[in-house]
Amino acid sequence: MKAQERYFWPLLVLLIIPAFAWGIFCSEPRLNATNLIFNDGIDQQLIVAGLERTHTFADTLKWWTGPWIDGWECAFYRPITSYIWWFQWEIFGASRESQNAMVSFMAVHWLSHFAVCLLAGGFLRRLFGARIAILTVVIWAGCFLNALKLPVPMWALPAWKDSPDFWVAGAIICSLWALLSNIRTGEKRFLLWVFTAQIIGIGFKESVYVLPFMAAVLLWYESALHKWRIVAAMVGLTVAAYVFRFWALQGPGFRFGTNGSWFERFLLYVGGGKPVYLWSQGDLAPLAVGVLIVGIGMIIRGKRETGFGVVVFSGIGILVADAVRGEIGLTAIRLLQPFLATYWKTGLEMIQTSTIAAITIMSLSWTLKRPDRRMLCAFGWVFAAYLPMLTAPITEHALYLASMGSALWWCILLVELLDKALVKVRESKFYPPRLAAKLS
């Protein structure tokens, strides 16, 4: 047994702690004297107002058949998330007037992130081995890819309002881990945990709806597509959860509102002036992303040369679409953001970003021409985690789960390149053992 496998958990914790601390430091947490209050940002104001209106446990029961803690102001269905904050509010005796009111919430916030790091390490170890697991989690927790202008979890770290991103990520990882155990052992008892974790995730945040897509990617990677009924059941549970949510909120909630106003808002959003204007101005991003998906599908099915050409064509379309900075164009462009660095327009940052983007494009091209199932699995992780972002406003904290897949993709690429380099070195005539043999 290799050392990294035998001492995996002590080594993981030892390396995560400094990376974790550095990631929090880089996120510039709101811990100065002025901001040590709950009333920091509109989201936290609404949440605190909801906490203040909830005087007894009986008052919390409405969260199961209605919007979450802040009420109808920003309608979401997140009952378990609301309970976690309410219990903290009751246990720590927080109040709006206390200058240290946010300390307990931030402590739970960061401990939740640390727990996700450990869960991710354990799951990735089972999936790809200890070396890739440790490297991925350390790079991800330390937010080191931020130096390359690539997605990192740091945007979810400064404010406790973003804790649901951590909790739903943990639920998704637990469900996938249980599914992986079922695939490799055949024991049906793991299926209980697959669906239990999914149900808990539904109570945390709506982004858990991507779980069936990630489960399908896992089945493909494990060559276990014969277990498709599990994914079908997860899809059924997701649909049932959404229908119940629709009933509880009296509409889809969020940007489309509730109480009957949602249908008119939806029609204006998809068929109003803004989408028509973007398309009339040549916004190719949605079409280009669709073409990209088709190209990747062709590569997976064995049509590598044609598929590679389609991928290059879609990349050109995405670069052209960058000229149009509308919301719809941006969300489609961001689908590739883990592999194409963030777009900047001026000075040194533009040069740096262009260089990183060029390296990334070459790496992705090399991968697609010679597909590595591990890297395609990581790409599927990113794509699935990005699905909610296609209709979401620009909220960087929502990159939390997708950024983990991005770090995984880069780490697999790095390990692959290092392994190939080591093989070349060992085959070289200047390799020390080989050179010593020749000299003797």
Number of C-alpha atoms within 10 A of each C-alpha: 6 9 9 15 13 11 12 20 16 11 15 21 18 11 18 24 15 14 20 23 14 16 24 21 15 17 17 14 17 17 15 9 9 9 16 17 21 27 18 16 11 9 17 18 16 19 23 23 17 17 21 15 14 14 12 9 10 8 10 18 12 14 21 16 14 22 24 26 31 22 19 17 15 18 23 24 31 22 23 21 22 23 20 14 20 21 13 14 18 13 10 12 11 20 17 15 10 12 15 17 20 22 17 16 22 21 12 16 22 21 13 17 23 19 14 22 24 18 19 22 26 22 20 21 17 14 18 13 16 25 17 19 23 27 21 25 28 23 22 29 28 25 26 20 19 17 10 15 20 21 31 29 27 26 22 26 26 20 24 22 20 18 23 25 24 28 22 25 27 23 24 27 23 24 26 24 24 21 25 23 20 18 19 10 10 12 10 13 11 19 19 12 18 25 20 15 21 25 18 19 27 26 22 26 21 20 21 23 24 19 25 23 19 23 24 20 20 23 22 16 17 15 11 14 15 9 14 14 10 19 19 13 13 21 17 13 18 21 13 12 18 17 13 15 23 17 14 21 22 18 19 24 22 16 15 18 22 22 12 12 14 18 15 11 16 15 11 14 14 12 11 12 10 15 18 12 12 18 15 10 12 12 25 24 28 21 15 24 21 12 20 24 15 15 25 18 14 18 21 14 10 11 13 19 14 12 24 20 14 21 25 16 15 23 21 14 21 24 16 15 24 16 13 18 13 15 17 21 23 20 23 24 26 23 22 20 21 27 22 24 24 21 17 14 10 8 8 10 15 14 13 15 20 18 14 19 21 13 15 17 17 12 14 19 15 13 15 21 13 11 16 15 14 16 22 18 21 26 21 21 26 27 21 24 27 27 18 16 21 18 13 15 13 14 10 14 21 23 25 23 25 28 26 26 26 27 27 28 25 21 23 21 18 14 14 13 12 12 12 11 12 11 11 12 13 13 11 12 13 12 12 12 10 13 12 11 8 10 6 5
